[in-house]
Amino acid sequence: MGAAEIDVMDLATRASEALAVEVARSGWGLVKERISRFLRRDEPEAVERQLADLDAAAEKGPDGDGAYGALRAQCFWQLGAYLQRNPDAIEELEQLLAGLGDGSRKAGSVMNANGNTGSVVIQASGNVSTGTGSITASTRPKR
């Protein structure tokens, strides 16, 4: 597929979402290395500015849903602008995205359990079967 056939902003959207998920899974340091190599077409000073902007967004951490919304938004705008300046980088970004999740961790959703003191938490990336029993969810008032 040629650069003319790719919707750059659609690719930037997919990439920003995938990168934010990978940050939640692997940490900002590993993702930053990959992005730094990807941005090499720009001047070194421009790359440093872009990475500083991404660092600031990553430092905001996950929002209430466990998602890196600020980082995802920053990636979207920066990758969209970068791809418009460097349409020859489209295929490389697609390859970078295909390589996310490689390694020892199983690719999938990121799940967090917060505020669960004294409770049982079941997290699954698929269906949960209890056999003949049941799973009950309740909210107890705090004392």
Secondary structure, DSSP 8 states (H G I E B T S, - for coil): --GGGS-HHHHHHHHHHHHHHHHHHH-HHHHHHHHHHHGGGS-HHHHHHHHHHHHHHHHT---TTS--HHHHHHHHHHHHHHHHH-GGGHHHHHHHHHHTT-SSS--S------S-TTS-----SS----TTS----------
